[in-house]
Amino acid sequence: MQSKKHANWTHLLLLVLCCSLSACRPETQTTIPDPTPAQVVEIITPIATVEQIRTPTIEIEGTSTSLPEVVTTLEPTLTRLQRDQRIQQLMQGDPNCRLPCWWGIEPGTTTWVDAEKYLLQMGFNPSFTRQSEDLIHHEVNFNLDSMSETTINSVGFKEKEGQVTSINVQAASGRDPEQILVLWNHFSPEKILQQYGKPSRIWVQSTTYGRGDFVAYHLWSFYDSQGFLIIYTGIIARKEIYTICPSFTQLDKHTDINIVLSSPDESIPLESLSGLYDWVSKPFIKSIEEATSYDIDSFYKAYLEKGSSFCFETPSEIWSASMVDP
């Protein structure tokens, strides 16, 4: 009887042990086959990092550099003296870079990335102003160290969708016009006529207002099909007949030069791109035929014939306030 009871207890213990072992087996099987969510994240994360590195790049001296780094880390390759010498060389003209090309930068063709790279290597640090959602204005000042502080030489670039669309170059002589005219001699009216031929339009702008015995004039010379406009500004004596001599030989009679450059395919007129043609200035602007006895053909021929000694006249009465259309 006692041995039977002992056998029953033994059987019961074996049964409990087996159940315990069988209950552990499913837990062991469920932890082996599949990786945990944490393991999956560890595998995916490096892939996301690689995609993040694949930003737009440009090539500089055989190395691939992300675009933001190029803008901030590119070092100038010219000293200030070398830069000034390079500017003087560029201002003498380049047969491979005729207007509207400026320093190798062509509106409608050159990207701003390439233009900025060149300017940075020259030692410039372009400023910028966002003028609209898709239009950015960049500007650099290229005064030579030898020039007075009152002199201004600047070039502005309009960027749209990553491309340079127009360029506006300006010079103001301040108290030292000789420095400006020496630097800009290649762009004098007579040199431009010789190099680019007859203008498509010529405008004259003046007024009876001025300081003392002098008033200002502006001579607008358009080359619409070639994509550029040059505005020459000077000082003339306030007399019954204004005598305008736009040649650069009269150093004390000139103050400003403004060059507007655009792609010949640009739909915006050159005068609008100049920033000098608005409701204030428009009434004081007349065609060469309205302002003088010349038309474009005779003006062009007379200027080429007389060269730097060429002058033309316009009556002061047509520039008076009473003669300006409202």
C-alpha positions in Angstrom: 0.0 0.0 0.0 2.8 2.3 1.0 4.8 1.5 -2.1 1.8 2.2 -4.3 1.3 5.6 -2.7 5.0 6.3 -3.3 4.6 5.3 -6.9 1.7 7.7 -7.3 3.7 10.6 -5.8 6.6 9.8 -8.2 4.3 9.7 -11.2 2.8 13.1 -10.1 6.3 14.7 -9.8 7.3 13.4 -13.3 4.1 14.8 -14.8 4.7 18.3 -13.3 8.3 18.3 -14.5 7.2 17.5 -18.0 4.6 20.2 -18.1 7.2 22.7 -16.9 9.6 21.7 -19.6 7.0 21.8 -22.3 5.8 25.2 -21.2 9.3 26.7 -21.6 9.8 25.5 -25.1 7.4 27.9 -26.9 9.2 30.9 -25.3 12.5 29.7 -26.6 11.2 29.3 -30.1 9.6 32.8 -30.3 12.8 34.8 -29.5 15.0 33.4 -32.2 13.8 33.9 -35.8 12.9 37.7 -36.1 15.0 40.8 -35.3 13.5 43.2 -32.9 12.3 46.7 -34.0 15.4 48.1 -32.6 17.5 45.9 -34.8 15.6 47.1 -37.9 16.2 50.8 -37.0 19.9 50.1 -36.7 20.0 48.7 -40.2 18.0 51.5 -41.8 19.6 54.5 -40.2 23.0 54.4 -42.0 21.1 54.3 -45.4 19.2 57.4 -44.5 22.5 59.1 -43.6 24.0 58.2 -46.9 21.0 59.8 -48.8 21.4 62.9 -46.7 25.0 63.3 -47.9 24.0 63.2 -51.5 23.4 66.9 -51.9 24.1 68.9 -55.1 27.9 69.2 -55.7 30.3 71.0 -58.0 33.8 70.0 -58.9 36.8 72.2 -57.7 40.2 71.0 -58.7 39.1 67.4 -59.0 37.4 67.2 -55.6 33.7 67.0 -54.9 32.4 69.6 -52.5 28.9 70.4 -51.4 27.7 73.7 -52.8 27.2 75.5 -49.5 30.8 74.7 -48.5 32.1 76.2 -51.7 30.4 79.5 -51.1 31.8 79.8 -47.6 35.2 78.2 -47.8 36.6 79.1 -51.2 39.8 81.2 -50.7 40.8 84.1 -52.9 43.6 83.2 -55.3 44.7 86.8 -55.9 46.2 89.4 -53.5 44.7 92.9 -53.5 47.5 94.1 -55.8 47.0 91.2 -58.2 43.3 91.8 -58.1 43.7 95.5 -59.0 46.1 94.6 -61.9 43.6 92.0 -63.1 40.8 94.5 -63.0 42.8 97.0 -65.0 43.5 94.3 -67.5 39.9 93.3 -67.8 38.8 96.9 -68.3 40.9 97.1 -71.4 38.6 94.7 -73.1 38.7 91.1 -74.2 38.0 90.0 -77.8 36.5 86.8 -76.4 34.2 88.7 -74.0 32.4 91.4 -76.0 29.4 93.1 -74.5 27.1 92.0 -73.0 29.7 89.7 -71.6 31.4 91.2 -68.5 34.6 89.6 -67.1 33.7 86.3 -68.7 30.2 86.3 -67.2 27.4 86.3 -69.8 23.8 87.1 -69.0 21.5 84.3 -70.0 24.4 81.8 -70.2 26.5 81.9 -67.0 25.1 80.3 -63.8 25.4 82.3 -60.6 27.4 79.4 -59.0 30.1 79.8 -61.7 30.0 83.6 -61.5 30.3 83.7 -57.7 33.1 81.2 -57.8 35.1 83.5 -60.1 34.3 86.6 -58.0 35.4 84.9 -54.8 38.6 83.8 -56.4 39.2 87.4 -57.5 39.0 88.4 -53.8 35.4 89.8 -53.9 32.7 89.0 -51.4 29.4 89.7 -53.2 26.5 91.1 -51.1 23.0 90.1 -52.0 19.4 91.3 -51.7 16.4 89.2 -52.5 14.2 91.5 -54.6 11.4 89.0 -55.1 10.6 85.3 -54.5 12.6 84.3 -57.6 15.0 87.3 -58.2 18.2 87.9 -56.3 20.5 90.9 -56.7 24.2 90.4 -56.0 26.7 93.3 -56.0 30.5 93.9 -55.6 32.5 97.1 -55.4 35.7 97.0 -57.5 37.4 100.3 -56.6 41.2 100.1 -57.0 43.3 100.8 -53.9 44.8 103.7 -55.7 41.4 105.5 -56.2 39.9 108.1 -53.9 37.2 107.2 -51.5 34.7 109.3 -53.4 35.0 107.1 -56.5 32.5 104.3 -57.0 33.0 101.3 -59.3 30.4 98.6 -58.8 28.8 95.7 -60.7 25.5 94.1 -59.9 24.2 90.7 -61.0 20.5 89.7 -61.3 20.1 86.0 -60.6 16.9 84.1 -61.4 16.5 80.3 -61.1 20.3 80.0 -60.6 21.2 81.9 -63.8 22.7 85.4 -64.3 19.9 87.2 -66.2 21.3 90.8 -66.4 24.3 92.8 -65.2 24.5 96.5 -64.2 27.9 98.2 -64.1 28.2 101.6 -62.6 31.0 104.2 -62.1 30.8 107.6 -60.3 33.8 109.8 -60.3 33.1 111.8 -57.3 35.9 114.5 -56.9 38.4 112.7 -59.2 36.9 112.2 -62.7 40.3 111.6 -64.2 40.7 108.2 -62.4 37.3 107.1 -63.7 38.0 108.1 -67.3 41.4 106.4 -67.4 40.0 103.1 -66.0 36.9 103.3 -68.3 38.6 104.6 -71.5 37.8 101.4 -73.4 34.1 102.2 -72.9 34.2 105.8 -74.1 31.5 106.8 -76.7 34.0 106.9 -79.6 35.5 103.5 -78.7 32.0 101.9 -78.4 30.9 103.3 -81.8 34.1 102.0 -83.4 33.7 98.5 -81.9 30.0 97.9 -82.0 28.8 100.1 -84.8 25.7 102.3 -85.0 23.4 102.3 -82.0 19.8 101.1 -82.5 18.5 104.0 -80.3 20.0 107.3 -78.9 18.3 109.3 -76.2 19.3 112.6 -74.6 18.2 113.6 -71.1 18.6 116.9 -69.4 16.9 119.6 -67.4 17.1 123.3 -66.6 17.6 122.5 -62.9 21.2 122.3 -61.6 23.8 123.8 -59.2 25.0 127.2 -60.0 25.8 127.7 -63.7 25.8 124.0 -64.6 23.2 121.3 -65.4 23.6 117.6 -66.0 23.0 115.6 -69.1 22.6 111.9 -69.9 23.4 110.3 -73.3 21.6 106.9 -73.7 23.2 104.7 -76.3 21.3 101.5 -77.0 22.4 98.3 -78.8 19.2 96.4 -78.4 20.0 93.5 -80.7 23.4 93.0 -79.0 21.9 93.2 -75.5 23.5 96.3 -73.9 22.9 100.0 -73.1 25.5 102.6 -72.0 24.4 105.8 -70.3 27.0 108.6 -70.1 26.4 111.4 -67.6 28.2 114.7 -67.7 28.1 118.4 -66.7 27.4 121.2 -69.1 27.1 125.0 -68.8 23.7 126.4 -68.3 23.2 128.6 -71.4 20.6 129.2 -74.1 22.1 126.5 -76.1 23.5 123.4 -74.3 26.7 122.1 -75.9 27.4 118.4 -75.1 30.8 116.9 -75.8 30.6 113.3 -74.6 34.2 112.3 -75.4 36.4 111.3 -72.5 39.0 113.8 -73.4 37.3 116.5 -71.3 38.1 115.1 -67.9 36.2 117.7 -65.8 32.9 117.3 -67.7 32.0 113.7 -66.8 30.7 112.1 -63.6 29.0 108.7 -64.2 28.8 105.7 -66.5 26.1 103.1 -66.3 26.3 99.9 -68.5 23.2 97.6 -68.6 23.9 94.1 -70.0 21.4 91.4 -70.7 20.8 88.4 -73.0 19.6 89.6 -76.4 16.6 87.2 -75.8 15.6 89.1 -72.6 12.0 90.3 -72.8 12.5 93.2 -70.3 13.6 96.4 -72.2 17.1 97.6 -71.4 15.8 101.0 -70.1 13.7 99.1 -67.6 16.7 97.1 -66.4 18.7 100.2 -65.9 16.7 101.3 -62.9 17.0 104.9 -64.2 13.8 104.9 -66.4 10.7 105.7 -64.4 7.9 108.2 -64.2 10.3 110.9 -62.8 12.9 110.7 -65.5 10.8 109.7 -68.5 9.4 113.2 -69.2 13.0 114.6 -69.4 14.2 112.1 -72.0 14.0 112.8 -75.7 15.1 110.9 -78.8 18.2 112.2 -80.6 15.9 113.5 -83.4 13.7 115.4 -80.9 16.7 116.9 -79.0 19.1 117.8 -81.8 19.4 118.3 -85.5 20.8 114.8 -85.9 19.2 111.5 -86.5 20.9 108.2 -85.6 22.7 107.8 -88.9 24.1 111.4 -89.1 25.0 111.3 -85.4 27.0 108.1 -85.9 28.8 109.3 -89.0 29.6 112.7 -87.5 31.0 111.1 -84.3 33.2 108.7 -86.2 34.5 111.5 -88.5 35.3 114.0 -85.7 36.2 111.5 -83.0 37.0 112.8 -79.6 36.4 116.4 -80.7 32.7 115.7 -81.5 30.1 117.9 -79.8 26.4 118.5 -80.4 23.9 121.2 -79.4 20.4 121.2 -78.0 18.3 124.2 -77.1 17.8 124.7 -73.3 14.1 125.7 -73.8 13.1 122.2 -74.6 14.3 121.1 -71.2 12.5 123.7 -69.2 9.8 122.5 -66.8 7.1 124.2 -68.8 8.0 122.1 -71.9 7.9 118.8 -70.0 4.7 116.8 -70.7 2.8 116.0 -67.5 
